[in-house]
Amino acid sequence: MLTRVPRPQSHIMLGSAIWAGRQGDGTMRLDPIEKPRGFITRMAYWGTRRRFGKVMTPMKVVLARMPGSLRFSNAIAKFELHGIRLEPALHYMVGLLASQINGCEFCMDLGRSMAIREHLPMEKFDALSDYRTSPLFSARERAALAYAEEATKNRRVSDATFEELRKHFSEEEIAEITWVNAIENYYNLLNIPLEIGSDGFCSIAQARAA
């Protein structure tokens, strides 16, 4: 029998629009595991609670049922935090754009909260859906975002899109943009099928920054 667990409703600002949740009945498909058995999983819960103010729902829904994946997930998170050399604003905009396209509430909320934690100007994040025409964005940012958008929507990009990207970025930077976009799509596909919504991290980050 399929268990449907109520999930919190969220309203996440996306430019001039409000994302008010995907179509559906507002419930998660699997129960969150609030009290995991294994020591490593309990430590992972403690770590995310300490860093973000609460345990991430994907950890309670997915990773707690796959404790062997925690080391892999932690390695990805650490590399994204410390290994990416792109400027932070562009890094988070690339990820957030993919999540907007795919409609991942959890990742949109988390991405914006990371920008708040980094004390980045939020005007560009609010205008992200209009990056092609908004004067807030540089030609460099537009090239990266167009590449990420096309890759997310089509799983491939045109020669014209890639050549525009090459005008502004080194090969190492192109690899990083591609990796950030791919990882964000991976996260989206963990959350969307299981109806995992926003965890309210933006509100927590704003309260901590106040």
C-alpha positions in Angstrom: 0.0 0.0 0.0 1.4 3.4 -1.0 1.9 5.8 1.9 1.5 9.5 1.2 2.9 11.8 3.8 1.9 15.4 4.0 4.7 17.8 3.1 4.9 21.5 4.0 3.6 24.0 1.5 6.1 26.5 0.2 6.1 29.8 -1.8 9.5 30.4 -3.3 10.1 33.7 -5.2 11.2 33.1 -8.8 11.8 36.5 -10.4 8.4 38.2 -10.7 6.5 34.9 -10.2 5.7 32.7 -7.2 6.4 29.0 -7.3 3.5 27.6 -5.2 4.2 23.9 -5.5 3.8 21.3 -8.2 0.5 19.9 -9.3 -0.5 17.1 -6.9 -2.0 16.6 -3.5 0.9 18.0 -1.5 2.1 14.7 0.0 5.4 12.9 0.0 5.5 9.3 -1.3 7.7 7.9 1.5 7.7 8.5 5.2 10.7 10.5 6.5 12.8 8.5 8.9 13.1 10.7 11.9 15.2 8.4 14.1 17.7 6.4 12.0 19.4 3.4 13.5 22.9 3.5 12.2 25.6 5.7 13.9 26.8 7.2 10.6 23.3 8.2 9.6 22.7 9.7 13.0 25.9 11.7 12.6 24.8 12.9 9.2 21.6 14.1 10.6 23.5 15.9 13.3 25.8 17.5 10.8 23.0 18.9 8.5 21.0 20.1 11.5 24.0 22.0 12.8 24.8 23.5 9.4 21.3 24.2 8.1 19.1 24.4 11.2 17.2 21.2 10.5 17.7 17.7 8.9 17.2 17.8 5.2 14.1 15.9 4.1 15.9 14.1 1.2 18.3 12.7 3.8 15.4 11.4 5.9 13.5 10.0 2.9 16.2 8.7 0.6 19.6 8.5 2.2 18.4 7.1 5.5 17.1 4.1 3.5 20.5 3.9 1.6 23.1 4.5 4.3 25.8 3.2 2.0 25.3 6.2 -0.2 26.1 8.7 2.6 29.8 8.7 1.8 29.2 9.3 -1.9 26.7 12.1 -1.1 29.0 13.7 1.4 31.9 13.7 -1.1 29.7 15.4 -3.7 28.6 18.1 -1.2 32.2 18.7 0.0 33.5 19.1 -3.6 30.7 21.4 -4.6 31.4 23.5 -1.5 35.2 23.6 -1.6 36.3 22.4 -5.1 34.3 24.6 -7.5 36.3 27.7 -8.5 33.6 29.6 -10.3 32.4 32.8 -8.7 29.8 31.9 -6.1 27.0 33.9 -7.6 27.3 32.1 -11.0 27.8 28.8 -9.3 24.5 29.1 -7.5 22.6 30.7 -10.4 23.5 27.7 -12.7 22.2 25.3 -10.1 19.1 27.3 -9.3 18.2 27.7 -13.0 18.2 24.0 -13.5 15.9 23.5 -10.4 13.5 26.2 -11.7 13.3 24.5 -15.1 12.7 21.1 -13.5 10.4 22.4 -10.7 12.3 21.1 -7.7 11.0 23.0 -4.7 13.6 21.6 -2.3 16.6 22.6 -4.5 15.2 26.0 -5.3 14.8 26.7 -1.6 18.3 25.3 -0.8 20.0 27.1 -3.6 18.5 30.5 -2.6 19.4 29.8 1.0 23.0 29.2 0.0 23.1 32.6 -1.8 21.7 34.2 1.4 24.3 32.5 3.5 27.1 33.7 1.2 25.7 37.3 1.5 25.3 37.5 -2.3 23.1 40.2 -3.9 19.7 38.6 -4.4 18.5 40.8 -7.3 20.0 38.5 -9.9 18.4 35.4 -8.3 15.0 37.1 -8.2 15.4 38.0 -12.0 16.9 34.6 -13.0 14.0 33.6 -15.2 14.7 36.8 -17.2 18.4 36.4 -17.5 18.4 36.7 -21.3 16.9 40.2 -21.3 17.6 41.6 -17.8 20.4 44.3 -17.7 21.5 42.8 -14.4 23.3 39.9 -16.1 26.6 40.1 -18.0 27.3 38.5 -21.3 29.4 35.9 -19.4 26.6 35.0 -17.1 24.1 34.8 -20.0 26.4 32.4 -21.9 26.7 30.1 -18.8 23.0 30.2 -18.0 21.9 29.6 -21.7 24.2 26.6 -21.8 22.8 25.2 -18.5 19.2 25.8 -19.6 19.7 24.1 -23.0 21.5 21.2 -21.4 18.8 20.7 -18.8 15.9 21.0 -21.3 17.4 19.0 -24.2 20.3 17.0 -22.7 22.5 18.4 -25.4 23.5 21.9 -26.6 23.8 23.5 -30.0 27.2 24.4 -31.5 26.2 28.1 -31.3 25.4 27.8 -27.6 28.7 26.1 -26.9 30.8 28.5 -29.0 29.3 31.4 -27.1 30.2 29.7 -23.9 33.8 29.3 -25.1 34.1 33.0 -25.7 33.8 33.7 -21.9 35.1 30.6 -20.1 38.2 28.4 -20.0 37.9 24.7 -20.6 38.3 24.1 -16.8 35.4 26.5 -16.1 33.3 24.9 -18.8 33.8 21.5 -17.1 32.8 23.1 -13.8 29.6 24.6 -15.2 28.7 21.3 -16.8 29.3 19.4 -13.5 27.3 21.9 -11.4 24.4 21.7 -13.8 24.6 17.9 -14.0 24.7 17.5 -10.2 21.7 19.8 -9.7 19.7 17.7 -12.2 20.7 14.6 -10.2 19.4 16.2 -7.0 16.2 17.3 -8.7 15.6 13.7 -9.8 16.0 12.5 -6.2 13.4 14.9 -4.9 10.7 15.4 -7.6 9.5 11.8 -8.1 9.1 11.4 -4.3 7.3 14.8 -4.0 9.9 16.2 -1.6 9.2 19.9 -1.3 10.8 22.9 0.3 12.4 22.6 3.8 12.2 26.3 4.5 15.9 26.9 4.4 15.6 30.4 3.0 13.7 31.5 6.2 16.3 29.9 8.4 19.2 31.5 6.5 17.5 34.9 6.6 16.9 34.6 10.4 20.5 33.6 10.9 21.7 36.5 8.8 19.6 39.1 10.6 
